[in-house]
Amino acid sequence: MSSKIKVDTIETVAGSGTIAVNNALSGTDIISTANISANAVTTAKIGASQVTDAKLATAHSYVHIKTLEGSNVSSVDFLHGSNGVTFDNTYDMYEFIVHYAYNANGGNDFRCEPSQDGSSFSGSNTECIRFRSIFESGSAGGGHSNATNLGVWRSYLNIGNAVDDPITARIQVAHPYDSDKRTIFMTDAGGRDPNNYYREIASGNPTSAGRTYGASFRAETGNTNAKISLYGIKYA
């Protein structure tokens, strides 16, 4: 036998809705299908709150933008707005990773030239300072050298022309989007030619302040073989 509680009315906490004996709910605090539906947890609401790649890109992150690989090519080019490349104030800094590079002809350097006009690449009006340690001709040594009008980085080694004699590098780029500043390219590189192996650090920039739209990688003369990735760095 079931038990029953009989009352005249049941008031809600707000006091504005009542349940009459043998009658339906009434008032503004009623429980209804419409109210339940309006406050339900739905797939759409979960989707709107979930972590997405787009949201990560606006938070502290290291985001892959583009990877290009060329075999016996004149250059490997990254230009803002072209071929899916971003190189503006979307990110605080940028970083190029040279997975490998070796030239079609030996005895030449490997270099990076900026785009200062948004359409072409040139080493004109650039400067670079380089420091290296090297094992060369049977002994270890070191040195430093500066260069002008040859790019924001040029390898402090005439690299080889074989797949087993590559160089590799990472190049961080500061504020290319800021027309009031010189764009700074900071390089950490290493590798070898057929007879020597080395490590270097370098810093280069255009000689005057202004927007930089990308960078091109090529051999001093002739063609090159290279795989290079561009990443964007965002700080929270």
C-alpha positions as CSV (number, residue, x, y, z in Angstrom):
1,M,0.0,0.0,0.0
2,S,1.5,3.4,-1.0
3,S,1.6,6.4,1.2
4,K,0.3,9.9,0.2
5,I,0.8,13.4,1.5
6,K,-2.1,15.6,1.0
7,V,-1.7,19.4,1.2
8,D,-3.7,22.3,-0.2
9,T,-0.8,24.0,-2.0
10,I,3.0,23.7,-2.4
11,E,4.8,27.0,-2.9
12,T,8.1,27.4,-4.7
13,V,11.1,29.1,-3.0
14,A,10.4,32.3,-4.9
15,G,6.8,32.0,-3.8
16,S,5.5,32.8,-7.3
17,G,4.5,29.3,-8.4
18,T,2.1,27.0,-6.7
19,I,0.8,23.5,-7.1
20,A,-2.9,23.3,-6.6
21,V,-4.5,20.1,-5.3
22,N,-5.6,17.9,-8.2
23,N,-4.4,20.6,-10.6
24,A,-1.4,21.4,-12.8
25,L,1.7,23.5,-12.1
26,S,1.2,27.2,-12.3
27,G,3.3,30.4,-12.0
28,T,6.7,31.5,-13.3
29,D,8.8,28.8,-11.6
30,I,7.1,25.8,-13.1
31,I,8.9,22.8,-14.4
32,S,8.1,22.3,-18.0
33,T,9.4,20.6,-21.1
34,A,10.3,24.1,-22.5
35,N,12.3,25.1,-19.5
36,I,14.2,21.8,-19.5
37,S,15.0,22.1,-23.2
38,A,16.2,25.7,-22.8
39,N,18.8,24.7,-20.1
40,A,19.8,21.3,-21.4
41,V,23.4,20.4,-22.2
42,T,23.5,19.9,-25.9
43,T,26.1,18.9,-28.5
44,A,26.1,22.4,-29.8
45,K,26.9,23.9,-26.4
46,I,29.7,21.4,-25.8
47,G,31.1,22.1,-29.3
48,A,31.1,25.9,-28.6
49,S,33.1,25.4,-25.5
50,Q,35.7,22.8,-26.6
51,V,39.3,23.5,-27.2
52,T,40.0,23.9,-30.9
53,D,43.1,24.5,-33.1
54,A,41.8,28.0,-33.8
55,K,41.5,28.8,-30.0
56,L,45.0,27.3,-29.4
57,A,46.4,29.6,-32.1
58,T,45.2,32.6,-30.1
59,A,46.7,31.4,-26.8
60,H,50.3,30.6,-25.9
61,S,51.3,28.2,-28.8
62,Y,53.8,27.1,-31.3
63,V,51.9,26.6,-34.6
64,H,53.1,25.0,-37.8
65,I,52.4,27.2,-40.7
66,K,54.1,25.7,-43.8
67,T,56.7,23.1,-44.8
68,L,58.3,23.4,-48.2
69,E,60.8,20.9,-49.7
70,G,62.7,21.4,-52.9
71,S,65.1,19.2,-54.9
72,N,67.6,20.9,-57.2
73,V,65.6,24.2,-57.0
74,S,66.7,27.8,-57.4
75,S,65.2,28.7,-54.0
76,V,62.7,27.8,-51.3
77,D,60.4,30.8,-50.7
78,F,58.1,31.9,-47.9
79,L,56.0,35.0,-48.8
80,H,53.2,36.3,-46.7
81,G,49.8,35.7,-48.3
82,S,51.2,33.3,-50.9
83,N,50.8,29.5,-50.8
84,G,49.3,29.5,-47.3
85,V,52.1,31.5,-45.7
86,T,51.4,33.8,-42.8
87,F,54.1,36.4,-41.8
88,D,52.3,39.3,-40.1
89,N,51.2,40.2,-36.6
90,T,49.1,37.0,-36.2
91,Y,52.0,35.7,-34.1
92,D,54.5,37.4,-31.8
93,M,57.5,35.7,-33.4
94,Y,58.3,33.3,-36.2
95,E,60.8,30.5,-36.5
96,F,62.2,28.7,-39.6
97,I,63.5,25.2,-39.2
98,V,66.0,24.1,-41.9
99,H,65.6,20.3,-41.6
100,Y,68.4,19.9,-44.1
101,A,70.1,21.8,-46.9
102,Y,72.9,20.8,-49.3
103,N,73.7,22.6,-52.6
104,A,73.6,21.2,-56.1
105,N,77.2,22.4,-56.5
106,G,79.8,22.3,-53.7
107,G,81.9,25.2,-52.6
108,N,79.0,27.6,-52.0
109,D,77.3,29.0,-49.0
110,F,73.6,28.7,-48.1
111,R,71.8,31.9,-47.4
112,C,68.5,33.6,-46.3
113,E,67.3,36.7,-48.0
114,P,64.2,38.7,-46.8
115,S,61.3,40.2,-48.7
116,Q,61.1,43.9,-47.9
117,D,58.6,44.8,-50.6
118,G,56.0,42.0,-50.4
119,S,56.8,40.6,-53.8
120,S,60.5,39.8,-54.2
121,F,63.5,38.7,-52.2
122,S,66.9,40.4,-52.0
123,G,70.1,40.5,-50.0
124,S,70.5,44.2,-50.7
125,N,70.4,46.5,-47.7
126,T,71.1,43.7,-45.2
127,E,73.8,43.0,-42.7
128,C,74.8,39.9,-40.7
129,I,77.4,39.0,-38.1
130,R,78.4,35.3,-37.7
131,F,80.5,33.3,-35.1
132,R,81.6,29.7,-35.6
133,S,83.6,26.8,-34.2
134,I,84.9,24.4,-36.8
135,F,87.0,21.2,-37.2
136,E,88.9,22.0,-40.4
137,S,92.0,20.5,-42.0
138,G,92.6,18.2,-39.0
139,S,92.3,20.8,-36.2
140,A,89.6,22.7,-34.3
141,G,89.3,26.5,-34.7
142,G,86.9,29.4,-34.6
143,G,86.2,32.8,-36.0
144,H,83.8,35.5,-36.7
145,S,82.8,37.5,-39.8
146,N,80.4,40.2,-40.8
147,A,78.8,40.6,-44.2
148,T,76.6,43.3,-45.9
149,N,74.2,43.0,-48.8
150,L,74.4,39.2,-48.8
151,G,71.3,38.4,-46.8
152,V,70.2,38.2,-43.1
153,W,72.1,34.9,-42.8
154,R,74.7,33.1,-44.9
155,S,76.2,29.9,-43.7
156,Y,79.8,30.3,-42.3
157,L,80.7,27.2,-44.3
158,N,80.7,26.4,-48.0
159,I,78.4,23.5,-47.7
160,G,78.6,20.2,-49.6
161,N,76.6,18.8,-52.5
162,A,75.8,15.3,-51.1
163,V,72.8,14.2,-49.1
164,D,75.1,12.9,-46.4
165,D,76.8,16.3,-46.0
166,P,73.9,18.6,-44.9
167,I,73.6,21.6,-42.7
168,T,70.6,22.3,-40.4
169,A,69.4,25.5,-38.7
170,R,66.8,27.2,-36.7
171,I,66.1,30.9,-37.4
172,Q,63.9,33.0,-35.0
173,V,62.4,36.1,-36.5
174,A,61.4,39.1,-34.3
175,H,58.7,41.6,-35.2
176,P,58.6,41.4,-39.0
177,Y,55.2,43.1,-38.9
178,D,56.5,46.3,-37.1
179,S,57.4,49.0,-39.6
180,D,59.1,51.0,-36.8
181,K,61.7,48.3,-36.1
182,R,64.3,46.4,-38.0
183,T,63.4,42.7,-38.4
184,I,65.9,40.6,-36.5
185,F,66.9,37.1,-37.8
186,M,68.7,35.0,-35.1
187,T,70.3,31.8,-36.4
188,D,71.7,28.7,-34.7
189,A,73.2,26.4,-37.4
190,G,75.4,23.4,-37.7
191,G,76.5,20.7,-40.2
192,R,79.3,19.7,-42.5
193,D,80.9,19.7,-45.9
194,P,82.8,16.6,-47.2
195,N,85.8,17.4,-45.0
196,N,84.8,19.7,-42.2
197,Y,82.1,20.1,-39.6
198,Y,81.0,23.2,-37.7
199,R,78.6,25.1,-35.5
200,E,77.6,28.7,-35.8
201,I,75.4,31.4,-34.4
202,A,74.5,34.6,-36.3
203,S,72.3,37.6,-36.2
204,G,71.2,39.6,-39.3
205,N,68.7,42.2,-40.3
206,P,67.7,44.8,-43.0
207,T,69.8,47.9,-42.6
208,S,66.7,50.1,-42.0
209,A,63.4,49.8,-40.2
210,G,60.4,48.5,-42.1
211,R,58.0,45.6,-42.7
212,T,59.4,42.2,-43.7
213,Y,57.1,39.9,-45.7
214,G,59.0,36.6,-45.7
215,A,62.3,35.0,-46.5
216,S,63.9,33.0,-49.3
217,F,66.5,30.3,-48.9
218,R,69.0,29.6,-51.7
219,A,72.6,28.6,-52.6
220,E,75.2,31.3,-53.2
221,T,75.2,30.2,-56.8
222,G,73.4,27.4,-58.6
223,N,70.5,25.3,-57.2
224,T,69.9,23.8,-53.8
225,N,68.2,20.9,-52.0
226,A,66.4,21.8,-48.8
227,K,63.4,21.1,-46.6
228,I,62.3,24.0,-44.5
229,S,59.3,24.6,-42.1
230,L,57.8,27.9,-40.8
231,Y,56.2,28.1,-37.4
232,G,54.4,30.9,-35.6
233,I,55.0,31.6,-31.9
234,K,52.3,33.1,-29.8
235,Y,52.7,34.3,-26.2
236,A,49.7,34.4,-23.8
